[in-house]
């Protein structure tokens, strides 16, 4: 048997042809551009369907404990089938709240009277801002009034009344309890170094200083060597300066009493004084003429101490004319043509006061006060001779 071999090249060609299926590529589709009526590009309308979320098959359950310790099952209901509230259309009736708001806005647009706002400074604000061409709002008035009240809480009338009351209070605090200020006393006292004499009194007052000054019989200052005060807690005493003849005494309490002992330079006998407080009469200055010669004494040829000893009863009168204080009321003032000499007529005699030396007529009494001021008692005359630096001149005396 004869077999015929197939034609392999042709066979393989047929097989490959049958297996290969040629699939042509599709032609690209032409893109369509949507445009609106004006010719601008636009997009197609959405075709999505918004479906509501599915309702849960089972209702949620919550378990809550009660007071007895047991648990209670609570089912939460869902509002199914409830339609959403309708939007307002503007035709619904107004509520009371809207009516109040509209009424309030209408009232704020009306002119506001000043008296409607009880705020300090509202009247001043309106008066000071008259030049403004607009009406002030209540907020501006309120802000101004609050700022004014914080910075200047008192009106001018209140300030005047406050200052008046403060002045009266300060004046009352400075016035002594007696209601009046003390009577200031300035005088001169003649002292004796004898022990049989009662001590002189120095009157001091609260909030004041009293000065004690010491002179010898020639009128020269007599320096103080030392001093001691009985109650240093009630009175303060200090020397005006080193080697001075003056002491300053000031009370430290409203009411007090003590004594002070003063020792003068070159004198072994001390001087003792009572010190008291007195709100009605106070010694502002008190000069003490000590019967003796101090270290600064300057005796003059006209020193007539013997005459003074014979007329000791008249010392108070002579001291009054020497110091020019406490002059008797019956004394009549006389005129002189020299201002360095003063004259009075008293008790049938003429009393002259001068720092200069009276030569004629001869004086029956001479007393020297502080500052070398002398008092002379002479017979009535119309002319007196004085010596000024060694030069004698006339002094005419008349009524």
C-alpha positions in Angstrom: 0.0 0.0 0.0 1.4 3.2 -1.0 1.0 6.2 1.3 1.2 9.7 0.0 2.9 12.2 2.4 1.0 15.4 2.8 2.2 18.6 1.6 3.5 20.1 4.9 4.1 23.6 3.9 0.6 24.0 2.5 -0.9 22.3 5.4 0.7 24.6 7.9 -0.4 27.6 6.0 -4.0 26.4 6.0 -3.9 25.8 9.8 -2.4 29.2 10.6 -5.0 30.8 8.4 -7.8 29.1 10.2 -6.4 30.0 13.7 -5.6 33.7 13.2 -8.6 35.9 13.3 -7.9 39.4 12.4 -9.8 41.9 14.6 -9.8 45.3 13.2 -9.3 48.4 15.6 -12.5 50.4 15.9 -12.4 53.9 14.6 -12.3 56.5 17.4 -15.7 58.0 18.1 -16.0 61.7 17.5 -16.4 63.8 20.8 -19.4 65.9 21.1 -19.1 69.4 22.8 -22.2 70.8 24.4 -22.8 74.5 24.2 -25.4 76.7 25.8 -27.5 79.4 24.1 -24.7 81.9 24.3 -22.2 79.6 22.7 -20.2 78.8 25.8 -19.3 75.3 26.7 -21.5 73.6 29.3 -21.9 70.2 30.9 -24.8 67.8 30.6 -27.3 67.8 33.4 -26.8 65.4 36.2 -28.6 62.1 36.0 -27.8 60.9 39.6 -30.8 59.8 41.6 -30.5 60.7 45.3 -32.2 57.8 47.0 -32.9 58.1 50.7 -30.9 56.0 53.0 -32.5 52.7 53.9 -34.1 52.6 57.2 -32.7 50.2 59.7 -34.5 47.0 59.9 -34.3 47.1 63.7 -34.8 50.0 66.0 -31.9 51.0 68.3 -32.3 49.9 71.9 -30.6 51.5 75.0 -30.4 49.9 78.5 -30.6 52.3 81.4 -30.2 51.5 85.2 -33.0 52.5 87.5 -33.0 53.3 91.2 -33.6 49.7 92.3 -30.4 48.5 90.5 -32.5 46.9 87.7 -32.0 47.8 84.1 -34.7 49.2 81.9 -34.7 48.7 78.1 -35.6 51.9 76.1 -36.4 51.8 72.4 -35.5 54.9 70.4 -38.2 55.8 68.0 -37.3 57.1 64.6 -39.4 59.8 63.0 -40.4 57.9 59.9 -42.7 59.4 57.5 -42.3 62.9 58.9 -42.2 65.5 56.3 -39.5 68.3 56.5 -40.8 71.6 57.7 -41.8 74.0 55.0 -39.7 77.1 54.3 -41.2 80.5 55.3 -42.8 82.3 52.4 -42.9 85.8 54.1 -46.7 85.8 54.3 -46.9 84.2 57.7 -48.1 86.3 60.6 -45.4 88.1 62.7 -44.5 86.6 66.1 -44.4 88.7 69.2 -40.6 88.7 69.3 -40.5 90.2 65.7 -43.0 92.8 66.7 -40.9 93.9 69.7 -37.8 94.1 67.6 -39.4 96.2 64.9 -41.0 98.5 67.6 -37.6 98.9 69.3 -35.9 99.8 66.1 -38.6 102.4 65.3 -38.1 104.0 68.8 -34.3 104.3 68.5 -34.7 106.3 65.3 -36.8 108.9 67.0 -35.1 112.0 68.6 -34.0 111.2 72.1 -34.5 113.8 74.9 -31.6 114.4 77.3 -33.8 113.8 80.3 -34.5 110.3 79.2 -30.9 109.2 80.0 -30.1 109.8 83.7 -26.3 109.7 83.0 -23.9 112.3 84.5 -22.5 114.5 81.8 -25.3 114.0 79.2 -26.4 117.7 79.5 -22.8 118.9 79.3 -22.2 116.6 76.3 -25.1 118.1 74.3 -24.1 121.6 75.2 -20.5 121.2 74.3 -21.2 119.4 71.0 -23.8 121.8 69.6 -21.5 122.5 66.6 -22.0 118.9 65.3 -24.3 118.6 62.3 -25.6 115.3 63.3 -27.7 113.9 66.2 -25.9 112.0 68.9 -26.8 108.4 69.4 -27.7 107.0 72.8 -24.6 104.9 72.7 -22.4 108.0 72.3 -24.2 109.7 75.2 -23.9 106.6 77.3 -20.1 106.2 76.5 -19.4 109.8 77.2 -21.3 109.8 80.4 -19.6 106.7 81.6 -16.1 108.1 80.8 -16.9 111.4 82.4 -18.3 109.7 85.5 -15.1 107.5 85.8 -12.7 110.4 85.3 -14.6 113.3 87.0 -17.2 111.7 89.2 -18.1 115.0 90.9 -19.8 118.1 89.3 -18.3 121.6 89.9 -20.9 122.3 92.5 -20.0 119.1 94.4 -16.3 120.0 94.1 -16.9 123.5 95.6 -18.9 122.0 98.4 -16.3 119.4 99.1 -13.5 122.0 99.2 -15.5 124.2 101.5 -16.2 121.4 103.9 -12.5 120.3 103.8 -11.4 123.8 104.6 -13.8 124.0 107.5 -12.6 120.7 108.8 -8.9 121.7 108.6 -9.7 125.0 110.2 -11.5 123.2 113.0 -8.6 120.8 113.5 -6.1 123.7 113.7 -8.2 125.8 116.2 -7.5 125.1 119.9 -10.3 123.3 121.8 -11.1 126.6 123.5 -12.4 128.0 120.2 -9.9 130.8 119.9 -6.1 131.3 119.5 -4.1 132.2 122.6 -3.5 135.7 123.6 0.2 136.4 122.8 2.1 138.0 125.7 5.4 139.8 125.3 6.7 141.5 128.5 9.8 142.1 130.6 10.3 141.1 134.2 13.0 142.3 136.7 14.5 139.5 138.7 16.3 139.4 142.0 18.9 136.8 143.0 17.5 136.7 146.5 16.0 133.4 147.6 12.9 135.0 149.3 11.3 135.8 146.0 8.6 133.6 144.5 9.6 132.1 141.1 8.3 133.7 137.9 5.9 131.8 135.7 6.3 131.1 132.0 3.0 130.4 130.3 3.3 128.1 127.2 0.6 127.0 124.8 0.2 123.9 122.6 1.8 124.2 119.1 3.7 127.4 120.2 7.2 128.2 121.3 8.0 130.6 124.1 11.4 132.4 124.4 13.1 133.3 127.6 15.9 136.0 127.3 18.2 137.0 130.1 19.9 140.4 130.5 21.9 142.1 133.3 21.0 145.4 134.8 22.9 147.3 132.2 20.9 145.8 129.4 23.6 143.5 128.1 22.9 139.9 127.3 23.8 137.5 130.1 24.8 134.1 128.6 23.3 130.9 129.9 25.7 128.3 131.4 23.2 125.4 131.8 19.5 124.6 132.3 17.4 121.6 133.6 13.7 120.9 133.0 11.7 119.0 135.6 9.6 116.9 133.1 11.4 116.4 129.9 8.5 114.4 128.6 6.1 117.3 128.9 8.3 120.2 127.8 11.1 120.6 125.3 13.8 123.1 126.1 16.8 124.0 124.0 19.3 126.9 123.7 18.9 129.1 120.6 22.7 128.9 120.0 25.9 128.2 121.8 26.7 130.8 124.4 23.3 132.4 123.9 21.2 134.2 126.5 17.9 132.8 125.1 16.0 129.6 125.8 13.1 128.2 123.7 10.4 126.2 125.5 7.7 124.2 123.8 5.1 122.0 125.4 4.8 118.4 124.3 1.4 117.8 126.0 -1.9 119.7 125.9 -1.8 120.1 129.7 1.4 120.1 131.8 3.3 121.7 134.6 6.9 121.7 135.6 9.8 124.0 136.6 13.1 124.9 134.9 16.4 125.9 136.6 18.7 128.2 134.7 22.3 128.9 135.6 24.0 132.1 134.2 27.6 132.4 133.3 29.6 133.8 136.3 26.7 133.6 138.7 26.6 130.8 141.3 23.0 131.4 142.3 20.5 129.7 140.0 17.2 131.1 138.7 14.1 129.0 139.1 10.9 129.4 137.0 7.5 127.6 136.9 6.5 126.4 133.4 2.8 125.8 132.7 0.6 125.3 129.7 -2.2 127.8 129.1 -4.3 127.8 125.8 -5.7 131.3 126.5 -2.6 133.3 127.5 0.8 132.3 126.2 4.2 134.0 126.6 5.6 134.4 123.2 8.6 136.3 124.5 9.6 137.1 128.1 12.7 139.1 128.9 14.3 138.9 132.4 16.4 141.7 133.7 18.6 140.3 136.4 19.9 142.5 139.2 23.5 142.0 138.7 26.4 142.6 136.3 27.0 140.0 133.7 30.2 139.2 131.8 29.2 141.6 129.1 28.2 144.5 131.4 29.4 148.0 130.3 28.9 150.4 133.2 28.4 154.1 132.2 29.1 157.2 134.2 25.4 157.7 134.5 24.9 154.3 136.3 22.6 155.2 139.2 22.0 151.9 140.8 21.7 153.6 144.2 18.7 155.5 143.0 17.1 152.4 141.6 17.5 150.7 145.0 15.8 153.6 146.7 12.8 153.5 144.4 12.4 149.7 144.0 8.6 150.0 144.5 8.5 151.9 141.1 10.4 149.3 139.2 7.3 147.9 137.5 6.3 151.3 136.2 9.8 152.1 135.1 10.0 148.7 133.3 6.7 149.5 131.5 8.1 152.7 130.1 11.5 151.1 129.3 9.9 148.3 127.3 6.9 150.2 126.0 4.5 147.5 127.1 1.9 147.5 129.9 2.1 151.3 130.1 -0.5 152.6 132.7 -3.7 153.8 131.1 -3.5 157.2 132.9 -0.2 158.0 131.1 -0.4 160.6 128.3 1.8 160.4 125.3 3.9 163.5 124.6 5.5 164.7 121.3 9.2 165.0 120.7 11.2 166.4 117.8 13.7 163.6 118.0 12.4 160.1 117.0 15.1 158.5 119.2 13.3 159.8 122.3 9.8 158.9 123.4 8.0 160.7 126.2 5.0 160.2 128.5 3.5 162.3 131.3 2.4 160.2 134.3 1.7 160.9 138.0 3.2 164.4 137.9 6.5 163.4 136.1 7.8 162.9 132.6 9.1 159.5 131.6 11.6 159.3 128.7 12.6 156.2 126.7 15.7 156.2 124.7 18.9 154.3 123.9 20.8 157.5 124.2 22.0 159.1 127.4 19.8 161.9 128.9 22.0 164.6 130.5 19.6 167.2 131.6 17.4 167.6 133.5 18.9 165.1 136.0 16.8 161.8 136.2 15.5 160.7 139.6 15.2 157.1 138.3 16.9 155.2 135.6 16.2 151.6 134.5 17.9 149.7 131.7 15.9 147.1 129.8 16.9 144.6 127.2 18.8 145.9 124.2 20.3 148.9 126.2 16.9 150.7 126.1 16.6 153.0 129.2 13.8 154.6 131.0 14.3 158.0 132.7 12.1 159.8 135.2 12.5 163.6 135.2 10.7 166.6 136.3 8.2 168.3 133.9 10.2 170.3 131.3 9.9 171.4 127.7 13.5 170.8 126.7 15.9 167.9 127.5 19.6 167.4 126.6 20.8 164.1 125.2 24.3 162.9 124.3 24.6 161.0 121.0 28.2 159.8 120.4 29.6 162.5 122.6 27.6 165.2 120.9 25.0 167.0 123.0 21.7 168.1 121.4 18.3 169.4 122.5 15.1 167.5 122.4 11.9 169.6 122.6 8.9 168.0 124.5 5.4 169.2 124.0 1.8 168.0 124.3 
